[in-house]
Structures are given as structure tokens and as C-alpha cells.
Amino acid sequence: MFTLALRNVFRHRGRTAMTLAAIIFGVAGVVLSGGFVRDIFVQLGEALIHSQTGHLQVLRTGYFEAGTRSPENFRIENIAQLRQQISAIPEVQEVMARVSFSGLLNNGRSDWAIVGEGVEPDKEAQLGTYLKISAGRQLRDSDRAGLLLGQGVAQGLKVSAGDRVTLLVNTAEGALNSMEFEVVGVFQSFSKDFDARTVRIPLAAARELLGSDGINGLVVSLKETADTGPVANLLRIRFAGKRLEVKTWVELNDFYEKTVALYDRQFGVLQLIILAMVLLSVASSVNMSVFERVGEFGTMMALGNGRGDVFRLILMESALLGLIGGLLGVLLGVVMAIAISAIGIPMPPPPNANLGYTAFIRVVPTVLAMAFLVGFGATALATLLPAARMSRTPVVTALRANI
């Protein structure tokens, strides 16, 4: 029966070609759209990791919920042993300390409310590959009183690289303290909100300004983003009972999870639309083919083939169409994805972002499998009703079509 079904598929080449075209372009569309959406997820994630949060952060328990309002109450002391334990994990590339604070930045004429970070500059520069320096240069370990600020802060205060500013903060004891800094650079990250309120100073200067040697968290950079989950689980086991919590970059960026959920829903709707288009196209072709071959099926049943044989033959013919169309569609989608990615797709800045980017079409095995199943499944579903109707047609009625 397989041989007969294969011969029937290529008996009407024009109709078969049109049906295959619908399946192939539908499957290729799923491959391209799915690869594009996955690229958005990857690039957004890497931008957040390499400009703001790192892959993981080890924080004092409760900091994530309340520490941003009063970071001085969630300090971690004696971090040398903690840093050594994390650095010993093979997947870890770098561990860096951060101190968080809030205060006012003054340019001699006006004030600007800021959220500050005391950082280890050279390590942060290696992590911050998605942080674009729009003026000046990166902060360095040698900058004792250097300050790096977001573009929004620079525009709000009308300051640029080389200007001097004063930073006013509350110390851990509640007193006011101030220190003068030189602006060494202005940065742009993926997020406008982050750029509009963030400044970075060396960790030593932050400790002097705040009057405390503690830190608020350790930022962990990994060799591969895919290792985030396993390393986070390992650290949670090691730090159990030590009043420390481990947060992944996904948990630290609520915006990312909402974006993924939105695009997943949109991609799901697109898959349903393509499934419906392929189903309707194949159903039309199969209906036409079955109607033209009523006499042929009547002759088969008159010669002793059962109704189930007719049903299976029609279903096998469509399954072969779906198999061939799905495989060719996946192949076409992969070729187009590689060709488009070689050129790149210039994209404008997303909402609430400063920087545009170049998008690519990623070849993702799960998307390829889903695309193939959409093409094959739609073809099989489109055949069920015509095949069932034909198999229930009385032999005499079917034979009349030969007259």
C-alpha cells in the first residue's frame, strides 16, 4: 500500500506541487518566526546580564524584597571566604562585589536623585560588554575618585566626561557624607530607566563614602549562560542556613519574564494561524482529489478492498505529502535563516530601551521540530474528514462515478 500511495502522490504533479508549496512555506514561516523570537530572548537576556545583573547574585536574605529601599540593612561582611567558595566552581568565570546606595548627585547648580553602585571597575568592565560608553571611557581600578554615570543622569544634570560632581549620601549610621568625583564616562545600557538613575563609583570610594566595609552582594559571571540554573542550585545548597539567597538573572529582571511570556503567546497564535492555513489548503486539495477518484475507490472496494483500506490509503498519501513538505519546509527555513543571519536585520531600540541592535534568525532544534509537526499535523488533520467520508460511501454509489 505504501508503494501505491507514493505513486498516487506524484500522479497529479501540479496539484501535488501546489499542496507541497503551501506546506513548505508554512513550515519555513514557523522556522523563521520562531528563530527570530528566540534571538530576541537571547539578545535581551545577554544585554541584561552583561550590562546590569550578571548571571547570578548572592545577596543577604530579604534584600531582593526590601533591600533596595534600605541597602545599608542588608550588608554582607567578610566576603573573602564566600568569594573563594564561588570562584572554585568550574563554570564560574568571575566574582565581583557590589555596594548599593542612593543619594543626590550635585553639579554645583542642581541635584539629581540617583541609585549608586560601588563596583570593582576592571572586573565590571569585563562583564559589561553590552554597556556602551557614549562619552569618555570606562571606570578603572586606578580611578580613586572617578564616576561613571548613565546617559539619562548626564542629560538631566547637563554634565559630561571631565566635569566634577559631588555625591551626597547617608552613611550606615544615618549621618550625611559627601565626596567629590570626576566624571570619567557616560554609559548607555539596554534600559532607559537604568541609565536615567544609575551611577557607578569604585568599591573603595563607596566604602569610604558609606563608612562601612560590607557589601550588598556578589555578582557572579559564568562562562556559559546555560549553566545559570545548575550553578544557582549548587550555591543554594552550599549556602543553606547562612542567611544568604541566590538569585538568577531571570529572577532579577521581571521585565524579561514578562517579555518572554508576551512573545511566546504571540508565537503560539502565529503557529495556530499557519496551522489553519496549511490545513485549509491541504483540505481543499484532498477534497478535490478524493472527489475526482470516487470511481477509483469504488473499483477498489468492488475488488475486495475494505473501507479501512481506502481510508488508510488516503491517509497515507496525505501523510507522505506532510512528511515531504515538512522536511523540505524545515530545510528551506534553515537555509533562509542562515542566509538572513549572515546579513543581519537592523532593529530599532525596543520600548524603554536606548540602543538598537542587529537581529538574527537562530536555528533552534525545538523550533524545527515544532515547525515540522505543524506541517505534518495539519496535513494529517486535513485528510481525516474526506477520507472518512469516502470510506463510508456505498460501493454502488462510488462505481456510478465511472459511468
One Martini backbone bead per residue (centre of mass of N, CA, C, O) as a GRO file, in nm:
protein
  403
    1MET     BB    1   0.054   0.064  -0.017
    2PHE     BB    2   0.291   0.259  -0.018
    3THR     BB    3   0.350   0.251  -0.322
    4LEU     BB    4   0.070   0.349  -0.411
    5ALA     BB    5   0.077   0.619  -0.258
    6LEU     BB    6   0.331   0.734  -0.397
    7ARG     BB    7   0.216   0.728  -0.686
    8ASN     BB    8  -0.033   0.912  -0.628
    9VAL     BB    9   0.115   1.170  -0.544
   10PHE     BB   10   0.268   1.185  -0.851
   11ARG     BB   11   0.028   1.191  -1.057
   12HIS     BB   12  -0.050   1.497  -0.959
   13ARG     BB   13   0.177   1.738  -0.986
   14GLY     BB   14   0.037   2.010  -0.963
   15ARG     BB   15  -0.119   1.961  -0.697
   16THR     BB   16   0.121   1.868  -0.531
   17ALA     BB   17   0.285   2.129  -0.557
   18MET     BB   18   0.080   2.319  -0.417
   19THR     BB   19   0.067   2.168  -0.149
   20LEU     BB   20   0.368   2.175  -0.084
   21ALA     BB   21   0.397   2.483  -0.083
   22ALA     BB   22   0.217   2.534   0.162
   23ILE     BB   23   0.381   2.366   0.359
   24ILE     BB   24   0.666   2.482   0.322
   25PHE     BB   25   0.600   2.787   0.386
   26GLY     BB   26   0.479   2.734   0.662
   27VAL     BB   27   0.725   2.601   0.796
   28ALA     BB   28   0.929   2.827   0.733
   29GLY     BB   29   0.777   3.043   0.895
   30VAL     BB   30   0.816   2.908   1.172
   31VAL     BB   31   1.124   2.903   1.172
   32LEU     BB   32   1.171   3.212   1.143
   33SER     BB   33   0.995   3.320   1.375
   34GLY     BB   34   1.118   3.143   1.600
   35GLY     BB   35   1.415   3.241   1.560
   36PHE     BB   36   1.355   3.541   1.616
   37VAL     BB   37   1.242   3.513   1.903
   38ARG     BB   38   1.491   3.371   2.026
   39ASP     BB   39   1.682   3.609   1.974
   40ILE     BB   40   1.545   3.806   2.161
   41PHE     BB   41   1.592   3.645   2.418
   42VAL     BB   42   1.902   3.633   2.403
   43GLN     BB   43   1.971   3.939   2.374
   44LEU     BB   44   1.822   4.037   2.622
   45GLY     BB   45   1.967   3.863   2.828
   46GLU     BB   46   2.261   3.955   2.763
   47ALA     BB   47   2.213   4.254   2.819
   48LEU     BB   48   2.141   4.221   3.121
   49ILE     BB   49   2.392   4.068   3.211
   50HIS     BB   50   2.617   4.276   3.052
   51SER     BB   51   2.495   4.555   3.225
   52GLN     BB   52   2.380   4.458   3.530
   53THR     BB   53   2.352   4.145   3.686
   54GLY     BB   54   2.444   3.905   3.573
   55HIS     BB   55   2.386   3.571   3.636
   56LEU     BB   56   2.447   3.614   3.949
   57GLN     BB   57   2.329   3.664   4.297
   58VAL     BB   58   2.460   3.728   4.623
   59LEU     BB   59   2.245   3.770   4.905
   60ARG     BB   60   2.078   3.890   5.147
   61THR     BB   61   1.821   3.800   5.311
   62GLY     BB   62   1.566   4.022   5.170
   63TYR     BB   63   1.681   4.219   4.956
   64PHE     BB   64   1.484   4.184   4.715
   65GLU     BB   65   1.236   4.309   4.880
   66ALA     BB   66   1.398   4.558   5.078
   67GLY     BB   67   1.699   4.658   4.999
   68THR     BB   68   1.652   4.902   4.798
   69ARG     BB   69   1.556   5.099   5.037
   70SER     BB   70   1.780   4.952   5.260
   71PRO     BB   71   2.095   4.849   5.209
   72GLU     BB   72   2.232   4.886   5.499
   73ASN     BB   73   2.059   4.622   5.616
   74PHE     BB   74   2.219   4.426   5.373
   75ARG     BB   75   2.501   4.321   5.472
   76ILE     BB   76   2.823   4.177   5.382
   77GLU     BB   77   3.066   4.011   5.553
   78ASN     BB   78   3.339   3.855   5.490
   79ILE     BB   79   3.399   3.767   5.154
   80ALA     BB   80   3.645   3.585   5.092
   81GLN     BB   81   3.528   3.298   5.134
   82LEU     BB   82   3.285   3.329   4.948
   83ARG     BB   83   3.445   3.386   4.690
   84GLN     BB   84   3.608   3.122   4.691
   85GLN     BB   85   3.371   2.921   4.669
   86ILE     BB   86   3.267   3.028   4.393
   87SER     BB   87   3.537   3.020   4.222
   88ALA     BB   88   3.565   2.693   4.239
   89ILE     BB   89   3.369   2.681   4.020
   90PRO     BB   90   3.410   2.596   3.692
   91GLU     BB   91   3.175   2.790   3.559
   92VAL     BB   92   3.325   3.026   3.680
   93GLN     BB   93   3.472   3.339   3.596
   94GLU     BB   94   3.347   3.569   3.803
   95VAL     BB   95   3.383   3.772   4.110
   96MET     BB   96   3.183   4.051   4.236
   97ALA     BB   97   3.152   4.343   4.412
   98ARG     BB   98   2.868   4.520   4.573
   99VAL     BB   99   2.740   4.854   4.636
  100SER     BB  100   2.449   5.000   4.759
  101PHE     BB  101   2.291   5.326   4.685
  102SER     BB  102   2.161   5.647   4.781
  103GLY     BB  103   2.116   5.987   4.635
  104LEU     BB  104   2.295   6.289   4.553
  105LEU     BB  105   2.366   6.477   4.257
  106ASN     BB  106   2.607   6.745   4.211
  107ASN     BB  107   2.695   7.038   3.984
  108GLY     BB  108   2.638   7.335   4.143
  109ARG     BB  109   2.308   7.376   4.054
  110SER     BB  110   2.201   7.073   4.085
  111ASP     BB  111   1.994   6.793   4.153
  112TRP     BB  112   2.015   6.416   4.156
  113ALA     BB  113   1.857   6.130   4.179
  114ILE     BB  114   2.021   5.825   4.286
  115VAL     BB  115   2.164   5.507   4.196
  116GLY     BB  116   2.424   5.332   4.344
  117GLU     BB  117   2.756   5.177   4.263
  118GLY     BB  118   2.993   4.976   4.405
  119VAL     BB  119   3.285   4.878   4.220
  120GLU     BB  120   3.488   4.662   4.019
  121PRO     BB  121   3.595   4.791   3.738
  122ASP     BB  122   3.753   4.572   3.573
  123LYS     BB  123   3.541   4.347   3.607
  124GLU     BB  124   3.297   4.508   3.496
  125ALA     BB  125   3.416   4.550   3.211
  126GLN     BB  126   3.408   4.247   3.134
  127LEU     BB  127   3.098   4.215   3.174
  128GLY     BB  128   3.015   4.502   3.014
  129THR     BB  129   2.962   4.446   2.684
  130TYR     BB  130   2.664   4.608   2.671
  131LEU     BB  131   2.819   4.869   2.754
  132LYS     BB  132   2.795   5.189   2.632
  133ILE     BB  133   3.034   5.435   2.556
  134SER     BB  134   2.944   5.772   2.476
  135ALA     BB  135   3.154   5.896   2.691
  136GLY     BB  136   3.468   5.859   2.731
  137ARG     BB  137   3.518   5.602   2.980
  138GLN     BB  138   3.601   5.362   3.169
  139LEU     BB  139   3.621   5.235   3.463
  140ARG     BB  140   3.891   5.218   3.702
  141ASP     BB  141   4.092   5.115   3.957
  142SER     BB  142   4.263   5.398   3.947
  143ASP     BB  143   3.989   5.546   4.018
  144ARG     BB  144   3.938   5.692   4.309
  145ALA     BB  145   3.740   5.957   4.187
  146GLY     BB  146   3.549   5.806   3.993
  147LEU     BB  147   3.269   5.846   3.748
  148LEU     BB  148   2.986   5.661   3.630
  149LEU     BB  149   2.720   5.750   3.403
  150GLY     BB  150   2.422   5.784   3.287
  151GLN     BB  151   2.268   5.942   3.033
  152GLY     BB  152   2.027   6.056   3.194
  153VAL     BB  153   2.198   6.197   3.409
  154ALA     BB  154   2.368   6.374   3.221
  155GLN     BB  155   2.123   6.526   3.097
  156GLY     BB  156   1.993   6.631   3.363
  157LEU     BB  157   2.280   6.781   3.461
  158LYS     BB  158   2.474   6.868   3.236
  159VAL     BB  159   2.707   6.645   3.198
  160SER     BB  160   3.051   6.542   3.145
  161ALA     BB  161   3.339   6.450   3.066
  162GLY     BB  162   3.545   6.605   3.333
  163ASP     BB  163   3.353   6.666   3.536
  164ARG     BB  164   3.241   6.787   3.852
  165VAL     BB  165   3.105   6.612   4.139
  166THR     BB  166   2.860   6.560   4.401
  167LEU     BB  167   2.816   6.316   4.662
  168LEU     BB  168   2.515   6.243   4.852
  169VAL     BB  169   2.492   6.053   5.161
  170ASN     BB  170   2.403   5.794   5.371
  171THR     BB  171   2.508   5.640   5.626
  172ALA     BB  172   2.484   5.370   5.834
  173GLU     BB  173   2.427   5.587   6.086
  174GLY     BB  174   2.273   5.851   5.928
  175ALA     BB  175   2.473   6.026   5.810
  176LEU     BB  176   2.622   6.274   5.630
  177ASN     BB  177   2.790   6.241   5.307
  178SER     BB  178   3.067   6.359   5.102
  179MET     BB  179   3.192   6.355   4.751
  180GLU     BB  180   3.429   6.408   4.507
  181PHE     BB  181   3.397   6.379   4.146
  182GLU     BB  182   3.495   6.241   3.832
  183VAL     BB  183   3.389   6.229   3.515
  184VAL     BB  184   3.477   5.955   3.292
  185GLY     BB  185   3.174   5.859   3.201
  186VAL     BB  186   2.920   5.752   2.960
  187PHE     BB  187   2.633   5.540   2.959
  188GLN     BB  188   2.473   5.267   2.776
  189SER     BB  189   2.196   5.070   2.793
  190PHE     BB  190   1.907   4.890   2.748
  191SER     BB  191   1.797   5.088   2.980
  192LYS     BB  192   1.654   5.386   3.056
  193ASP     BB  193   1.608   5.367   3.361
  194PHE     BB  194   1.898   5.297   3.436
  195ASP     BB  195   2.030   5.558   3.303
  196ALA     BB  196   1.845   5.772   3.480
  197ARG     BB  197   1.988   5.659   3.792
  198THR     BB  198   2.290   5.565   3.737
  199VAL     BB  199   2.590   5.507   3.931
  200ARG     BB  200   2.955   5.464   3.933
  201ILE     BB  201   3.192   5.347   4.175
  202PRO     BB  202   3.434   5.265   4.354
  203LEU     BB  203   3.446   5.057   4.618
  204ALA     BB  204   3.631   5.223   4.805
  205ALA     BB  205   3.464   5.487   4.786
  206ALA     BB  206   3.200   5.369   4.894
  207ARG     BB  207   3.306   5.286   5.173
  208GLU     BB  208   3.393   5.570   5.258
  209LEU     BB  209   3.116   5.711   5.218
  210LEU     BB  210   2.954   5.490   5.412
  211GLY     BB  211   3.125   5.363   5.652
  212SER     BB  212   3.177   5.064   5.512
  213ASP     BB  213   3.287   4.717   5.440
  214GLY     BB  214   3.045   4.621   5.321
  215ILE     BB  215   2.814   4.436   5.122
  216ASN     BB  216   2.533   4.343   4.909
  217GLY     BB  217   2.696   4.176   4.677
  218LEU     BB  218   2.752   3.902   4.451
  219VAL     BB  219   2.875   3.884   4.127
  220VAL     BB  220   2.815   3.634   3.875
  221SER     BB  221   3.024   3.503   3.623
  222LEU     BB  222   2.984   3.305   3.341
  223LYS     BB  223   3.074   3.113   3.069
  224GLU     BB  224   2.765   3.007   3.062
  225THR     BB  225   2.430   3.063   3.058
  226ALA     BB  226   2.330   2.758   3.080
  227ASP     BB  227   2.459   2.738   3.392
  228THR     BB  228   2.274   2.891   3.588
  229GLY     BB  229   2.093   2.680   3.725
  230PRO     BB  230   2.304   2.475   3.844
  231VAL     BB  231   2.467   2.687   4.008
  232ALA     BB  232   2.235   2.793   4.179
  233ASN     BB  233   2.168   2.522   4.318
  234LEU     BB  234   2.447   2.478   4.445
  235LEU     BB  235   2.453   2.742   4.617
  236ARG     BB  236   2.196   2.687   4.782
  237ILE     BB  237   2.311   2.441   4.925
  238ARG     BB  238   2.572   2.575   5.050
  239PHE     BB  239   2.388   2.835   5.182
  240ALA     BB  240   2.233   2.688   5.379
  241GLY     BB  241   2.173   2.875   5.674
  242LYS     BB  242   2.334   3.178   5.589
  243ARG     BB  243   2.156   3.424   5.500
  244LEU     BB  244   2.138   3.344   5.187
  245GLU     BB  245   2.075   3.444   4.844
  246VAL     BB  246   1.994   3.319   4.513
  247LYS     BB  247   1.999   3.499   4.200
  248THR     BB  248   1.890   3.516   3.897
  249TRP     BB  249   1.857   3.700   3.614
  250VAL     BB  250   1.554   3.640   3.586
  251GLU     BB  251   1.468   3.723   3.881
  252LEU     BB  252   1.594   4.025   3.844
  253ASN     BB  253   1.405   4.031   3.560
  254ASP     BB  254   1.082   4.086   3.512
  255PHE     BB  255   1.075   4.190   3.219
  256TYR     BB  256   1.167   3.930   3.082
  257GLU     BB  257   0.933   3.741   3.155
  258LYS     BB  258   0.713   3.916   3.016
  259THR     BB  259   0.833   3.907   2.732
  260VAL     BB  260   0.828   3.603   2.692
  261ALA     BB  261   0.524   3.565   2.733
  262LEU     BB  262   0.434   3.746   2.500
  263TYR     BB  263   0.589   3.604   2.262
  264ASP     BB  264   0.474   3.322   2.306
  265ARG     BB  265   0.184   3.398   2.241
  266GLN     BB  266   0.235   3.508   1.956
  267PHE     BB  267   0.363   3.246   1.842
  268GLY     BB  268   0.117   3.067   1.895
  269VAL     BB  269  -0.074   3.217   1.705
  270LEU     BB  270   0.095   3.180   1.450
  271GLN     BB  271   0.081   2.871   1.447
  272LEU     BB  272  -0.228   2.856   1.418
  273ILE     BB  273  -0.246   3.006   1.149
  274ILE     BB  274  -0.066   2.814   0.985
  275LEU     BB  275  -0.226   2.560   1.045
  276ALA     BB  276  -0.488   2.661   0.909
  277MET     BB  277  -0.373   2.715   0.626
  278VAL     BB  278  -0.271   2.429   0.568
  279LEU     BB  279  -0.533   2.281   0.621
  280LEU     BB  280  -0.706   2.422   0.403
  281SER     BB  281  -0.527   2.359   0.159
  282VAL     BB  282  -0.526   2.049   0.190
  283ALA     BB  283  -0.831   2.002   0.200
  284SER     BB  284  -0.888   2.102  -0.084
  285SER     BB  285  -0.706   1.899  -0.233
  286VAL     BB  286  -0.827   1.636  -0.119
  287ASN     BB  287  -1.119   1.677  -0.202
  288MET     BB  288  -1.060   1.688  -0.505
  289SER     BB  289  -0.920   1.411  -0.529
  290VAL     BB  290  -1.152   1.234  -0.415
  291PHE     BB  291  -1.374   1.320  -0.614
  292GLU     BB  292  -1.214   1.217  -0.874
  293ARG     BB  293  -1.175   0.906  -0.718
  294VAL     BB  294  -1.440   0.749  -0.664
  295GLY     BB  295  -1.429   0.523  -0.876
  296GLU     BB  296  -1.160   0.400  -0.782
  297PHE     BB  297  -1.261   0.325  -0.495
  298GLY     BB  298  -1.497   0.150  -0.589
  299THR     BB  299  -1.322  -0.061  -0.732
  300MET     BB  300  -1.162  -0.153  -0.485
  301MET     BB  301  -1.410  -0.253  -0.323
  302ALA     BB  302  -1.514  -0.453  -0.546
  303LEU     BB  303  -1.225  -0.623  -0.527
  304GLY     BB  304  -1.200  -0.636  -0.179
  305ASN     BB  305  -1.155  -0.379  -0.048
  306GLY     BB  306  -1.175  -0.210   0.226
  307ARG     BB  307  -1.259   0.073   0.392
  308GLY     BB  308  -0.989   0.085   0.548
  309ASP     BB  309  -0.805   0.090   0.297
  310VAL     BB  310  -0.901   0.359   0.187
  311PHE     BB  311  -0.838   0.530   0.434
  312ARG     BB  312  -0.532   0.460   0.449
  313LEU     BB  313  -0.452   0.560   0.168
  314ILE     BB  314  -0.529   0.857   0.202
  315LEU     BB  315  -0.362   0.904   0.460
  316MET     BB  316  -0.084   0.822   0.338
  317GLU     BB  317  -0.067   1.035   0.119
  318SER     BB  318  -0.075   1.278   0.319
  319ALA     BB  319   0.164   1.192   0.492
  320LEU     BB  320   0.370   1.218   0.265
  321LEU     BB  321   0.323   1.514   0.215
  322GLY     BB  322   0.392   1.607   0.504
  323LEU     BB  323   0.677   1.490   0.513
  324ILE     BB  324   0.796   1.634   0.268
  325GLY     BB  325   0.708   1.924   0.339
  326GLY     BB  326   0.839   1.941   0.621
  327LEU     BB  327   1.134   1.888   0.538
  328LEU     BB  328   1.154   2.114   0.322
  329GLY     BB  329   1.074   2.345   0.514
  330VAL     BB  330   1.307   2.316   0.711
  331LEU     BB  331   1.532   2.349   0.505
  332LEU     BB  332   1.447   2.629   0.404
  333GLY     BB  333   1.455   2.770   0.681
  334VAL     BB  334   1.756   2.723   0.739
  335VAL     BB  335   1.871   2.862   0.489
  336MET     BB  336   1.736   3.139   0.543
  337ALA     BB  337   1.855   3.184   0.826
  338ILE     BB  338   2.152   3.189   0.738
  339ALA     BB  339   2.129   3.416   0.529
  340ILE     BB  340   2.011   3.637   0.716
  341SER     BB  341   2.236   3.620   0.941
  342ALA     BB  342   2.469   3.714   0.754
  343ILE     BB  343   2.337   4.008   0.751
  344GLY     BB  344   2.099   4.101   0.912
  345ILE     BB  345   1.868   4.288   1.137
  346PRO     BB  346   1.781   4.597   1.172
  347MET     BB  347   1.700   4.741   1.491
  348PRO     BB  348   1.523   4.913   1.688
  349PRO     BB  349   1.450   5.030   1.975
  350PRO     BB  350   1.299   4.921   2.221
  351PRO     BB  351   1.104   4.955   2.464
  352ASN     BB  352   1.285   5.119   2.703
  353ALA     BB  353   1.525   5.188   2.501
  354ASN     BB  354   1.840   5.300   2.349
  355LEU     BB  355   1.924   5.048   2.171
  356GLY     BB  356   2.002   4.906   1.900
  357TYR     BB  357   1.996   4.608   1.681
  358THR     BB  358   2.099   4.286   1.559
  359ALA     BB  359   1.922   4.051   1.404
  360PHE     BB  360   1.845   3.698   1.412
  361ILE     BB  361   1.827   3.355   1.296
  362ARG     BB  362   1.764   3.087   1.488
  363VAL     BB  363   1.866   2.749   1.516
  364VAL     BB  364   1.613   2.553   1.668
  365PRO     BB  365   1.523   2.240   1.739
  366THR     BB  366   1.238   2.290   1.862
  367VAL     BB  367   1.135   2.460   1.622
  368LEU     BB  368   1.175   2.249   1.402
  369ALA     BB  369   0.985   2.039   1.525
  370MET     BB  370   0.733   2.221   1.533
  371ALA     BB  371   0.719   2.283   1.231
  372PHE     BB  372   0.688   1.993   1.134
  373LEU     BB  373   0.427   1.931   1.299
  374VAL     BB  374   0.252   2.141   1.167
  375GLY     BB  375   0.265   2.028   0.877
  376PHE     BB  376   0.192   1.730   0.935
  377GLY     BB  377  -0.064   1.772   1.111
  378ALA     BB  378  -0.233   1.936   0.911
  379THR     BB  379  -0.242   1.721   0.690
  380ALA     BB  380  -0.374   1.494   0.855
  381LEU     BB  381  -0.629   1.649   0.947
  382ALA     BB  382  -0.735   1.723   0.654
  383THR     BB  383  -0.795   1.403   0.583
  384LEU     BB  384  -1.006   1.268   0.771
  385LEU     BB  385  -1.281   1.354   0.653
  386PRO     BB  386  -1.257   1.263   0.353
  387ALA     BB  387  -1.180   0.968   0.419
  388ALA     BB  388  -1.433   0.895   0.583
  389ARG     BB  389  -1.642   0.963   0.366
  390MET     BB  390  -1.535   0.766   0.148
  391SER     BB  391  -1.549   0.497   0.320
  392ARG     BB  392  -1.885   0.536   0.343
  393THR     BB  393  -1.929   0.486   0.058
  394PRO     BB  394  -2.103   0.326  -0.149
  395VAL     BB  395  -2.018   0.121  -0.400
  396VAL     BB  396  -2.234   0.196  -0.608
  397THR     BB  397  -2.195   0.500  -0.597
  398ALA     BB  398  -1.893   0.498  -0.676
  399LEU     BB  399  -1.926   0.347  -0.956
  400ARG     BB  400  -2.095   0.569  -1.106
  401ALA     BB  401  -1.842   0.757  -1.162
  402ASN     BB  402  -1.752   0.574  -1.424
  403ILE     BB  403  -1.997   0.665  -1.626
   0.00000   0.00000   0.00000
